[in-house]
Amino acid sequence: MSFATILNDELIDAHTRDGYWVNRTITDHLDEVAAATPDKIAFHDARRSITYAELKRETDHCALGLLELGVRGGDVVSFQLPNWIEWVVVHFAASRIGAISNPLIPIYREREVGFMVGLARSKVLVVPAEFRGFDHAAMADRLRPQWPRLEHVLVVDGKPGQGTGSWEEFLATPWDRRRDPAGLAALRPDPNDVTLLIFTSGTTGEPKGVMHTHNTAIAANNPLPARLGITADTVFHMASTLAHLTGFLYGARLPVQNGASCVLQDVWDPARFAELVAEHRITYTSAATPFLHDVLTAPNPAGHDLSSLRRFCCMGAPIPRALVRQARRTLPDMVVLGGWGQTEDALVTLGIPGDPDEKIIDTDGYPWPGMRIRVVAPDGTVPPPGREGRLQVAGPFLFVGYAERLDLTRGSFDGEWFDTGDLATIDADGYLRISGRTKDVIIRGGENIPVAYVENVLYEHPDIEAVAVVGVPDPRLQERACACVVLAPEAARLTLEGMREFLAGKGVAKQYWPERLELFAELPRTASGKIQKFQLREQVGGGA
């Protein structure tokens, strides 16, 4: 089976000639590290640790097992696993034989999983028997009738049941029932083949199946060592789900590309994170902004040695200025860097250690080598630095298409430029600043309200833990701004008048003040931590 993509010889030649596509696969890196440092710990999770030699052995064994189940190059292997070593083994094994990995976020349920596995036409699905009190094996049984292409379900920590098999039995099958492992080398895929089918988080409508090749995925990680000082001695940490692009790139793959070790956390707990940092001497983590907030407000950081933690890269959402300042006070040896990217284009910009405060706090970073950014005005022209426009991206990290949505893919490009759906400014030094989503713009009486700016200021309010500003319909002004707020634990109350007085004290123009306040116990978020504003608009719009 194959999916239509927009990849062509011109793109391949250009990115290969420029040195960004290096024609490597993740298992090329695994083989080299396993040969050079076989006894080094590759991954540690809540259940076990695995060395590089053991990881290679399990990967090869799983690859041979997938072949025995009938999986071939171009077939899709779906897996809805937590941040366990089994996740890495399945992905690397699929990569080894040219199959396409389709990781599914563990919190997804029937609606999402049914749609995604169906669109992917997966041949094999791997799930845990149970995770966080949910029976994934039973869900797979309920959904099987919807998936005529699915041939096998393997259950980790489970017993064989109707239509399912045991992962443990699958992995324990003797070698003599399978192909010669040396034959795997002949199945090495073309690095320009699709290796990943990963669905967008679904902040707006139907999830889209984003496709990346071996080359685009490898290229997205290659610049990080030089900019962030990553070496084989770096100890990575990942608590974001590996089924999100942040976890996929910087948890499952970046450590292996650099011969380093990684600590996986399957359930986010900031207190446990502090313990893991002290125990494993973690130096680097990537996560959404709420994770940083949790670390800084956790009850036990002072009781653990966190001095090894040097890099905290916030992906997927702006970093409130107040959090950056708090991080400097709480963990002065740790550098907080903001980055911006999407499932479609990986990490496009990231701050540079040593940047002046105004760049770290007020921008979303500087482009990676090879990635180009521009903003486009409504009339299609490129405005001068500092002027807002639609953000477009070009470069070697870009995806090669939405699965089964070729027309949608083509419609998302303006020539070589991918239209991100974000509004942004680019300063004279080339630093990016996201100002909002094109679909999140609030137009009040013909004037645009700078949503990200207002939210950033509100995050400095001592009684506000989380905030999202959304538009609600208004018959006269078209829209008014509503602040959706989660109060800090110690906060007793917050009134609209009190919030507006705070904004006035911060010098925010009156026309930008929200005209409505709604309090929430929590804001709806995707698994990667992004606030789902379309849900908030639906919830607050009815009472406009």
N, C-alpha and C positions, 0 to 999 in steps of 0.2 A: 504494500500500500504506500502511496506517496501523496503529499499535500502540495498543491500549487503554491509557488512562492514568487517573489519579485526578484530573486537572485538571478544575475546574468553574468556573462563573461566579462563585461566591462567593469562591473563592481569588483569581481574577483581579481582581475588583473590590477586594478588601481590600488586596492587595499593590500594586495600581496606585494606589489612593487614598492609601496611606501613603507613596508615593514610591519604593518599592524596585524595582518593575517599571516601567522607563522606556520600554518599547516600542522598544528599539534592537536592531540586529543588529551583529555584528562587522564586516560589510562597510560599514555606515553609518560606523563609525569609520575604516575603511580609506580610504573615499572622501574623508572630510574631511581626514585627515592627508596623503594624497597630493596633494590640492589645495593645502594650506597649506605643506607642506615636501616638495616632490616629490623633491629631490635628497638628502634625509637618508637615511642608511643605516637600513633597517628591521631586517634580519637579517644576521648574519655567521655562516657555518658553516665546517666544515673544507674545503669545496670552493669556496665563492664568497661574495660579498656581493651584496645586492640593495637598491636604494633603494625608497622608498615608491612612486614613480611606476612603477618596474619591477614591483614586487609587484602593484600594481593591474592593470597590463597583463597580467601572466602569469595572475593570478586570473581576469580576465574571459575571457582566451583559453581557459583550462582549463574555465571554466563553459560556454562555447559548445561546446567539444568534448564535454563530458559530455552536453549536450543532444543533440548529434548522435549520441551512442551510445545515446540513448533514455532517459536518466535524467530523471526528473521529480520534482516536489515530493513528499516522503514516501518516495522510494526511498532505499535505503541504499548508500552508497559506503564500502567497507572499504579500509583502507590500512595495510600493515605496513612502515612506513618508519622509518629511523633519524632522529635529530634533524638533518634536512637541510631546506633551504628548500623542497624539493618537498613535504614534509609540510604546511607552512603553506599552500602554494598549493592543494593538494588540498582541505584543510579549508575554506579561505575560498571556493573555487569551489563546493563543495557547498552551503555556507551561502548563497551568492549566489542560487542557484536553488531553495532550499528543500529540498534533499536532506538526508539525515541522515548525518552523519559517524560512522564506526565505526573509530576508530583501534585498531590491534592492537600490542601490545608486541613489539619485535623478537625477543626471546628465545623467544617462543612457537613451538611446533612443531606437528606434525600433530594431536595430540590436542586442544590448545587452539584452534588456528586452525580446524580442521575443525568443532568444535562451535560456535564463535562466528560464523563466516561462515554456517554452516547455520542457526542460530537467527535471525540477522539477515535472512536471505533477501536477501543483498546482490546488487546488479545489476552492480557493477563492483568489481574488486579491483586495487589498485596495490601492487607489491612491488619491492624492489631485486633486481637480478640476483644480487648476492652481498653479504653483509655479515658481517664477522668470520669469514670462511671458510665460511659456510653458503650453500647454493644455494637461495634463496627461490623463484626461478622454477620450479625442478624440484619443490619441494614443492607449489606451486600446481598444477602439472600432475598430480601424483599425487592431489591432493584434488578435482580438477574433477568427477569422477563423483559425488561426494557432494553437489554443489551444483547441482541442476537449475535454480535461479533465476539463477545467475551467468551473465552474458552476455559479459563482457569482462574480460580480465586485461591490465594494462599493466605493463611492466617497465622500471624506471629503470636506465639504463646497460646495457640488454640488447638483444639482437637478437630480432626477431620469430621466434616458434617455433610449435609446435603449440598452438593455442588462445590464444596470447599476442600482444600488440602492443608496439611500442616506445614508451615514454613520450616520448622525444625526437621521434620522428616525429609522435606525437599532438599534441605542443605546437607543432610547426613547421608544422602544416597551415595553408595560407593562409586569410586572413580571408574571401576571396570564396567559400569553400565552406561558410560558416556564416552564421548569422543576423546581422543588424545588431546590434552591441554595445549600441546604445541601447535595444534591446528587453529587455535584462536588467533594467532598472528595473521593468518591469511584472511581473517574476517575484519581486520581493522578498517573502519569506515573512511570514506573521503572526508577530510575536515570541513568541506563545504556542504556536507549533508546536514539535514536537520537533526539535532540531538535533543532538543528541549521543546516541549509543548507545555507552556505554563500560563494559567489563566490570570487575567487581571483581577484585581481585588473586588471589582464590582461596586465602585462608588457611584456609578451612574448606569443603571439598566443592566442589560444582558452582559455577562462576562465574555471577554474575548480571549481566544486561545492564541497566545503570542508564541511565535516560533523563532528559535535561535539555532544557529549552527555551532559546530565545534569551534570554528574560527571566531565567531562573534563572542562566544562565552569566554574563550581563552583571552582574547584581546582586551575584554573589559577589565580583567584582573591584572594584566601585565604592567600597567603604570604604577600600581600601588606601592611596590617596594621602594622605588626611588623617591616618591613624594612623602611616604610615611615612615621610612626607615625600617621596613619589614625585612627580616632575615629568617634563616632556619631556626634561630633561637627565639623568635617571637612565639608567644603562647596566645593563641586566639581563644575567644569565647563567643558562643552564639546561643542566644535565647529566642530570637525571632525564629519563627518556623522555617525550616529548611525548604518548605514548599512555597515560600515567597522569594522573590529574586534576591533580596538582601541576604537571606539565609543561604540560598542556593550558591551565590557567588562567594560570599565572604565567610560562610561557615563550612559548607561541604567541599568547596573547591580551592579557595585561596590558600588554605594551609598546605594542601597537597602540591599545589603549584610552586610552593616555596620550601617544601620539605620540613614544615613546622608541625607543631602539635595543636590540637583544638579541643576545648572543653565544651560539650554540648549540654544545654539545659532544656529539658523537655517541658517543664512547667515553670513559668516565670515567677520567681520569688526573690525580691531584692535582698532579703536577709540571707537567703541561701547563696545568692550571687557574691555577697561579701565574703562568705565562708570559702567559696570556690576560688576567689581571687587570692586569698591568703594561702589556701592549700596548694594551688597549682602555679602560683606566681603569674597569673594572667596579666598580659601586657596590652591587649587590644580587644576591643569589642565594637560591634556595629549594631545599632538598634534604632527604632523609632524614638522620637522625642519623649513620649511618656515613660520609656524605660529610664531615661536619664533623670527625670523627675522622681521616679520611684527610688533610684539609687541615692539621690541626695536627701530624700526624706525618710529613708529606711531607719529603723530604730537602732541597728547594730553596727554601722560602718566604723564608729570610733573604737569598737572592741576588736577589730581585726586589722591586720597589716595590709593596707591597700596600696602601698608605695610602689608596687610593680606596675600598676595600671597607668599607662602613659597616653593611650589614645582612646577616645570615645567618639566614634563617628556617628552622628545622627542623620539617618536617612529617612526620606519620605514625608517630612513635615518641617515647617520652620522651627527654629529654636528660639523661644522667647528670650529676650535679653536678660530678664531676671534670672533665668536658669543658668545662663553662662556665667553671670557674676557669682551666683551661689556656688557653682562648681569650682570656681577659682578660690573661693574661701574654704570650701569643704575639702577639696582634693587639689591642692596647689600644684602637684606634680603631673596632674592629668591635663592634657590638651583636649578641649572639646572642639570638634570641627563639624560644621554643617555641610551637608552634601545634598545634591538634587539629582534625581533620575527617575526613570519609570520602568515598568516591565518591558516596554518596547525599546528602550535605549540604555538600559543598565545605569551606571553612574556616569553622569555627564559632567558635573562640576563638583568640586570639593575644596574646602579651605586648605590653606597651606600653613603648616606649623611655622610660627614666627610672624604670621600676618599681623598687621596692626589691628587694634581693637575694632575699629570701624568696619574692617573687612570680615572679621570673625563674627561679629555680632549682627551687622546690618546687611550681609550678603549671604548668598547660598553657594559661594565658592567660585573657583576659577576652573575653566574647562580642562579636561584631560587631554594629553597629547593625541592628536588626530580628530578629536571631537570639535565641531564648530557650532556656534550658536548665533542666532540673530533674532531680532524682534521686527515684526512687520506691522506697519500702521494699517488702519482700515482701508486706505486707498492702494495698498499693496507696496508702498515704498518703505525703505528702511530708514527710520528716523534717526536723529543724532543721539549720542550717548545721553543716558538719563531719561529718555522719553519712553513711555510705556507702549507696548505693542504685543501682538501674539508671538509667543515664543516658538521658534522652529529650530530643529537640530539636524545636523548631518554628520556622518562619520562612520567608523568601522565597528561601533558597538550596536548599531541599529539592527532591529529584528528584520526577518526576511518575509514576514507576512502574518496575517491572522488566519488561523486554520479554517478552511471552508468559507472564508469571507474575502475572496480575492478583490472584489469590487470595493469593499470597505477599505481594504489595504491601500489600493491605488488612490482612493479618494482622500486618504489621510496624508498624501504627499503633494508637495508643490515642487515638481521637478525632483531634485535630490533631497529636498528639505522635508522632514517629517514635522507636521503640525501637531504640537504636543497638547494643545488644548489649554495651555497656561498663558496667563498674562505676566509680563515681566519687564524689567528694565535691565540694561547692561551699561555699566559705568564706563568712564573713559579708560580705565585700566583693564577692562574686559571681564570684570566680576559681574556675576548674575545676581539678580534679586527678584524672586518670585513675588508677584503682587496679588495673585489670585487665579482662579480658574475662569476661563471664558464663560463657562456655564454658571459660575458662582458670582458673577458681577451683579451688584445691586445698583440699579439706576433709579435714583429718587429725583423726580421732577426734572429729568434730563441731565442730572449730574451723577457721575460715577462715584460711588463710595469705595475708598481703598480698603477692602475687607481685611487683608493681611495686616495692614498698618494698625487698624482699630483693634484687632485681636491681640496684636503684639503688646499694645499699651495695656489692654485689660489684663493680660497675664501678669502685669506688675502689681495688680491690686492684691493686697494681702489676703482677702477673703475669697479669691477666685482660684480654684485648682485647675479647671479646664473651661475653655470657652470656644464657641463657634458663632460667628455672625452670619445670618442668612437673611435673604429677602422674603418678605411676605407681601402678597398682593394688596394694592391700594387703588381704589377706583379713580382717584384724582392724580396722585403722584406716580402711579404705575407700581412702585414698590416702596416699602419702608423697611428699615433694618431692625432685626430682632436679635438680641444677644441671648444665646442658649448657654447657660452657665451651670457648672458643677461647683458647689461651694467647697472650700477647704474644710478639713475635718473640724477645726477649731472655730470656724465661723458660725455665728448664731443666725444671721440673716443678712440679706442684701436687698435693697430696694432700687427701683429704677432711678429715683431721684439721687440716691447715694452714689450709684454707678455713674450718673451723668456729672455729678459734682467732681468725682474722681477724674473723669476725662477732661473736665474744664481745668482742673488743677494741673493736668499734664500738658495743657496747651493744645488739645485736640480741637479742631474747628467744630463749631456747633452743628454744622450741617452733616457732620460725620457721626454724630452721636446716635446710637441705637434708640429707637422710639418705643421699644418694647423689651421686656426682660422675662425670660422663662427659665425656671430652675429645674434641673434634672438631677437624678441620682447618679446617672452616668450618661455619657454621650455615645450614640451608636458608632462603632468603629469597625473597620476591616481587620483581618488578622494581623496586618502589618502595622496597625496603629493609626491609620488614616481615618479621620472623622467622616462619616457618611452624611454629607450635608443634604443629599437628596431625601434621606429619611427625615432629617430635622425639618426640612421645608414642608414635607407632607404632614408632619405632626403639628407644627405651629401654624401652618397655612389656613387650617380650617377655622381657627379662631381669630383670624386677622380682622 
